[in-house]
Amino acid sequence: MKQIHIFFLSAVLVFAVTASAKPSKNAGRVVDLKSPDGSTILKATYFAAAKPGPGVLLFHQSNRTRKSWDDVAHQLVAAGINTLTVDTDPNKTRKQRWPGDLDAAFEFLGSQPEVKRGVIGIGGAGVIGVENSVETARLHSGEVKSLVLLSGETESLDFLRQASQLPELFVVADDDEYPPIVEAMELLYVTASSPSRKFVHYCASHEAPWLWYEPFDLGRVPASGGHGTDMFKVHPELPGIIADWFVTTLIKTPGHAPADTVASASVINQIQMPGGVAQVTQQLIEARRKDPDAQLFPEITVSTIGQDHMRAGERTLAVEVLKLVLLAYPESADANETLAEAYLADGQKELARQHAGKALALLDSHRLPASSWTDTEQYRGEIRRGAEKTLSKLEEKQG
């Protein structure tokens, strides 16, 4: 046993492009976005990728400008993702900006000929940026395939609860100068229901003291490097984390990210309760009717539960759990091999032979990764040895 300790406008929008000097590579071009009623002109920068691909719209926090997203935008463009950063109108209240200003930005991005309108990501920082991002995702839920939220909050908790398969990345730091942002972001995370959500939490020995509100800060609160896009300087890996998230959810597996163990806690706990395997099996079948690629839990986590049952001599439970893993990840050589071991231990020889053979066939085809969580040559070797050992034992018993 392996040990694993549309381009359709609902309103007529006017886009006026500002004439400017020819931009340098990936510098972006400045554009003016006019709201549907013509009351507002928003400044934005559009970064076009070298070839057609998905798009990302980025909103900044109230005390910064769209330039705070430049590093992320450059990385996204280099990866083939067209990006629009936009400055919202500071003289408007939140409700006055919705939906006109948000739609102006979204429709401009979607109207660009190189942008795949049905594959859009949204990112926002700070209270205003997060609210704008969630509201834009709610208004365009059919087209938004990924969400990134930094250091903010939103009243649209119902949307996060209902978007059960939307990939979401949440980022916050303990030294954020506008508490209780950490608790607000934790609320967003625990309210969201997607198993493919992730929480990046930069810890500190204590949280910052409350001094004032971000949306109304006029220089009263010293910046600590812990709020929104300010985190990029203190945590230089963060722009890459965000870019990689969008590459995964917009290019590699559009609208999907690998299921996360912590995000799937309720399902994982359910699996370990009496009757839970059957219940989660039915939930997965129902989810797949809506989305053939839906996942409710990570392969390796639930496989570990099944292997724990095997080590404890609970063969029937092991088979039940590992059958559920294979249902979720049918093309995994790892899942097939582990189930083969469980069938062999349970005396179901023919099924053990079938799944050991399937594991070897998947490895030999080199068509897919060996598992959803790793594909190293070392681990492929472990899977192969396990499958061959199962077949060898079957031959010995037959002889």
C-alpha positions in Angstrom: 0.0 0.0 0.0 1.3 3.5 -0.9 1.9 5.5 2.2 0.6 9.1 1.9 1.5 10.3 5.7 -21.5 36.5 -26.1 -21.2 39.6 -27.5 -24.7 41.0 -26.7 -25.3 44.3 -25.1 -28.4 44.8 -22.9 -27.8 48.5 -23.2 -25.9 50.7 -25.6 -22.5 51.5 -24.2 -20.1 54.0 -25.6 -16.4 53.3 -25.5 -14.1 56.2 -26.3 -10.4 55.3 -26.7 -7.9 57.9 -25.7 -5.3 58.7 -28.3 -1.8 58.2 -26.8 1.7 57.4 -27.7 2.4 53.8 -28.9 2.7 51.8 -25.7 5.7 49.7 -25.0 5.4 45.9 -24.8 2.7 45.0 -22.2 2.5 48.6 -21.1 -1.2 48.7 -22.0 -3.2 51.4 -23.6 -5.2 54.0 -21.7 -8.9 54.1 -22.5 -11.9 56.1 -21.4 -15.1 54.1 -20.6 -18.4 56.0 -20.7 -21.2 54.7 -18.6 -24.5 53.9 -20.4 -26.2 57.1 -19.3 -23.1 59.1 -20.3 -22.8 60.5 -16.8 -19.4 59.1 -16.0 -16.1 58.6 -17.8 -13.9 56.0 -16.2 -10.2 55.8 -16.8 -8.9 52.3 -17.6 -5.8 50.5 -19.0 -6.2 47.6 -21.4 -3.5 45.1 -21.7 -3.9 42.9 -24.8 -2.4 39.5 -25.0 -0.5 38.3 -28.1 -3.4 36.0 -29.2 -7.1 35.4 -28.5 -7.8 34.2 -25.0 -9.8 34.9 -21.8 -10.1 38.2 -20.1 -9.6 39.5 -16.5 -11.2 42.7 -15.1 -9.4 44.2 -12.0 -10.8 46.7 -9.5 -8.5 48.5 -7.0 -9.1 49.6 -3.4 -10.4 53.1 -2.6 -7.1 54.5 -1.5 -5.1 53.3 -4.6 -5.4 53.5 -8.4 -5.6 50.9 -11.1 -1.8 51.1 -11.4 -1.5 49.0 -8.3 -2.5 46.0 -10.4 0.2 46.5 -13.1 2.4 43.7 -12.0 -0.4 41.2 -12.0 -1.6 42.5 -15.4 1.8 42.1 -16.9 2.0 38.5 -15.7 -1.5 37.7 -17.0 -0.8 39.2 -20.4 2.4 37.2 -20.6 0.3 34.0 -19.9 -2.2 34.9 -22.7 -4.9 36.6 -20.6 -6.2 40.0 -21.8 -6.6 42.3 -18.8 -8.4 45.5 -18.0 -7.6 47.6 -14.9 -10.1 50.4 -14.2 -10.4 53.4 -11.9 -13.8 53.7 -10.3 -15.4 57.1 -9.7 -14.5 58.2 -6.2 -17.3 60.8 -6.1 -20.0 58.2 -6.5 -21.5 56.0 -3.8 -21.4 52.2 -4.2 -25.1 52.1 -5.3 -24.5 54.9 -7.8 -21.8 53.0 -9.4 -24.0 49.9 -9.8 -24.6 48.6 -12.4 -23.7 51.2 -14.9 -20.0 51.7 -14.1 -19.4 48.0 -13.6 -21.2 47.1 -16.9 -19.2 49.7 -18.8 -15.9 48.1 -17.7 -17.2 44.5 -18.2 -18.7 45.3 -21.7 -15.5 47.0 -22.9 -13.4 44.0 -21.9 -15.9 41.5 -23.5 -16.1 43.6 -26.7 -12.5 43.3 -27.5 -12.0 41.0 -30.5 -9.2 39.0 -28.8 -11.2 38.3 -25.6 -13.2 35.1 -25.2 -16.3 36.7 -23.7 -17.6 33.5 -22.0 -14.3 33.0 -20.1 -13.8 36.0 -17.8 -12.1 36.4 -14.4 -12.7 39.2 -11.9 -10.4 40.5 -9.2 -10.8 43.2 -6.6 -8.9 44.7 -3.7 -10.2 46.5 -0.6 -13.8 47.1 0.4 -14.8 48.9 -2.8 -12.8 46.5 -5.1 -14.2 43.4 -3.5 -17.8 44.7 -3.6 -17.4 45.7 -7.2 -16.0 42.3 -8.1 -18.7 40.2 -6.4 -21.4 42.4 -7.8 -19.9 42.2 -11.3 -19.7 38.4 -11.0 -23.3 38.3 -9.8 -24.5 40.4 -12.7 -22.6 38.3 -15.3 -22.5 34.9 -13.6 -22.8 33.0 -16.9 -19.6 34.5 -18.2 -17.5 34.9 -15.0 -15.5 31.7 -14.4 -13.1 32.8 -11.7 -13.0 35.3 -8.8 -10.1 36.8 -6.7 -10.8 38.9 -3.6 -8.2 40.7 -1.5 -8.9 42.4 1.8 -12.5 43.4 1.5 -16.1 42.6 2.3 -19.5 42.4 0.5 -23.2 42.3 1.2 -23.7 39.8 -1.6 -23.1 36.8 0.6 -26.0 34.9 -1.0 -24.2 34.9 -4.3 -21.1 33.3 -2.8 -23.3 30.8 -1.1 -25.1 29.9 -4.3 -22.1 29.9 -6.7 -21.3 26.3 -5.7 -18.7 25.6 -8.4 -17.2 29.1 -8.9 -13.4 29.0 -8.3 -12.6 31.7 -5.7 -9.3 32.9 -4.2 -9.4 34.9 -1.0 -6.3 36.7 0.3 -5.9 38.6 3.6 -3.1 39.6 6.0 -3.2 40.0 9.8 -1.4 43.3 9.6 -4.1 44.8 7.4 -4.5 48.4 8.7 -8.3 48.4 8.4 -9.6 45.7 10.9 -11.8 43.8 11.1 -10.9 42.9 7.5 -9.4 39.5 8.5 -12.7 38.5 10.1 -14.7 39.9 7.1 -12.6 37.8 4.7 -13.0 34.7 6.8 -16.8 35.3 6.7 -16.7 35.4 2.9 -14.7 32.2 2.8 -16.8 30.2 5.1 -20.0 31.5 3.5 -18.8 30.5 0.0 -19.8 27.0 -0.9 -17.4 26.1 -3.8 -15.1 23.2 -3.0 -12.5 24.9 -5.3 -12.0 27.9 -3.2 -8.7 28.8 -1.5 -7.7 31.0 1.4 -4.3 32.7 1.5 -3.8 34.1 5.0 -0.6 35.9 5.8 -0.3 35.5 9.6 1.3 37.9 12.1 1.6 37.8 15.9 -1.3 40.1 16.2 -3.8 42.1 14.1 -3.4 45.8 13.5 -5.4 48.2 15.8 -8.6 49.9 14.4 -8.0 53.5 13.4 -10.4 54.4 10.7 -12.4 53.1 7.7 -10.7 52.4 4.4 -13.4 54.0 2.0 -13.1 57.3 3.9 -9.4 57.3 4.7 -7.8 60.6 3.8 -4.3 59.8 5.0 -5.4 59.2 8.6 -4.1 55.6 8.6 -0.5 54.7 7.9 -0.1 52.0 5.3 1.4 48.8 6.7 1.7 46.8 3.5 -1.0 44.5 4.6 -4.0 45.8 2.7 -5.1 44.9 -0.8 -2.6 45.4 -3.5 -0.2 46.9 -1.0 0.6 43.2 -0.1 2.4 42.8 -3.4 5.5 44.7 -2.0 5.6 42.8 1.2 4.7 39.4 -0.3 6.3 39.5 -3.8 5.1 36.0 -4.6 1.4 37.1 -4.4 1.1 38.5 -7.9 2.3 35.2 -9.2 -0.2 33.3 -7.0 -3.0 35.4 -8.4 -1.8 35.0 -12.0 -1.4 31.3 -11.6 -5.0 31.1 -10.2 -6.4 32.8 -13.3 -4.2 30.7 -15.6 -5.6 27.5 -14.0 -9.3 28.7 -13.9 -9.4 30.5 -17.2 -7.0 28.5 -19.5 -6.1 25.1 -18.1 -9.5 24.2 -16.7 -11.9 27.1 -17.5 -14.4 27.6 -14.6 -12.7 25.0 -12.4 -9.9 24.7 -9.9 -8.8 21.6 -8.0 -11.0 20.9 -5.0 -9.4 22.0 -1.7 -9.4 19.9 1.4 -10.3 22.7 3.9 -13.0 24.1 1.5 -14.5 20.6 1.3 -14.5 20.0 5.0 -18.3 19.4 5.3 -18.3 16.9 2.5 -15.2 15.1 3.9 -16.7 14.9 7.4 -19.9 13.6 5.8 -18.1 10.8 4.1 -16.8 9.6 7.4 -20.3 9.4 9.0 -22.5 6.3 8.8 -24.3 6.3 5.4 -22.2 9.3 4.3 -20.5 7.6 1.3 -23.8 6.9 -0.3 -25.0 10.4 0.4 -22.0 12.1 -1.1 -22.1 9.7 -4.1 -25.6 10.9 -4.8 -24.5 14.5 -4.4 -21.7 14.0 -6.9 -24.0 12.4 -9.4 -26.5 15.3 -9.1 -23.7 17.9 -9.4 -22.3 16.2 -12.5 -25.8 16.5 -14.2 -25.3 20.3 -14.0 -21.6 20.3 -14.6 -19.8 17.2 -15.9 -16.5 18.4 -14.5 -17.9 19.2 -11.0 -15.8 18.0 -8.0 -16.8 17.9 -4.4 -13.6 16.8 -2.7 -9.8 16.4 -3.5 -8.8 12.9 -4.7 -5.9 12.5 -2.3 -7.8 13.5 0.8 -10.6 11.0 0.4 -8.2 8.3 -0.9 -6.3 8.7 2.4 -9.6 8.1 4.3 -10.1 4.9 2.3 -6.5 3.8 2.9 -6.9 4.4 6.6 -9.8 2.0 6.6 -7.6 -0.6 4.8 -4.9 -0.2 7.4 -7.5 -0.7 10.1 -8.7 -3.9 8.5 -12.1 -2.3 7.6 -12.1 -3.8 4.1 -15.8 -3.1 3.2 -15.6 0.6 4.2 -12.3 0.9 2.3 -13.9 -0.4 -0.9 -16.9 1.9 -0.5 -14.8 5.0 0.0 -12.3 4.2 -2.8 -15.2 3.5 -5.2 -16.4 7.0 -4.5 -12.9 8.3 -5.2 -12.8 6.5 -8.6 -16.3 7.8 -9.4 -15.0 11.3 -8.9 -11.6 10.7 -10.7 -12.2 7.8 -13.2 -9.1 8.5 -15.3 -6.7 8.5 -12.3 -4.2 5.6 -12.4 -3.7 6.2 -8.7 -7.4 5.8 -7.8 -7.6 2.6 -9.9 -4.6 1.1 -8.3 -5.6 1.9 -4.8 -9.1 0.5 -5.4 -7.5 -2.7 -6.8 -5.6 -3.2 -3.6 -8.8 -2.8 -1.6 -10.7 -5.3 -3.8 -7.8 -7.8 -3.4 -7.9 -7.4 0.4 -11.7 -7.9 0.3 -11.4 -11.0 -1.8 -12.9 -9.5 -4.9 -10.3 -10.9 -7.2 -11.7 -10.2 -10.7 -12.4 -6.5 -9.8 -8.9 -6.3 -8.3 -7.5 -7.6 -11.6 -9.6 -5.2 -13.7 -8.5 -2.1 -11.8 -4.9 -3.0 -11.5 -4.8 -3.5 -15.3 -6.6 -0.2 -15.9 -4.0 1.6 -13.7 -1.2 0.1 -15.8 -3.0 1.0 -19.1 -3.4 4.6 -18.0 0.2 4.9 -17.0 1.3 3.4 -20.3 -0.9 5.7 -22.4 0.8 8.8 -21.0 -2.4 10.5 -22.0 -3.3 11.9 -18.6 -1.5 12.7 -15.3 -1.2 9.7 -13.0 -3.4 11.4 -10.4 -5.1 14.8 -9.9 -2.5 15.8 -7.3 0.8 14.7 -8.7 2.4 13.2 -11.8 6.1 12.8 -10.9 8.0 9.9 -12.3 8.7 8.7 -8.8 5.0 8.5 -8.0 4.1 6.9 -11.3 6.7 4.2 -10.3 4.9 3.7 -7.0 1.6 3.2 -8.8 3.1 0.8 -11.2 4.8 -1.2 -8.5 1.5 -1.4 -6.6 -0.5 -2.5 -9.6 2.1 -5.1 -10.6 2.2 -6.4 -7.0 -1.6 -6.8 -7.0 -1.5 -8.8 -10.3 1.4 -10.9 -9.0 -0.5 -11.8 -5.8 -3.5 -12.8 -8.0 -1.3 -15.0 -10.1 0.1 -16.7 -7.0 -3.4 -17.3 -5.6 -4.6 -18.7 -9.0 -1.5 -21.0 -9.1 
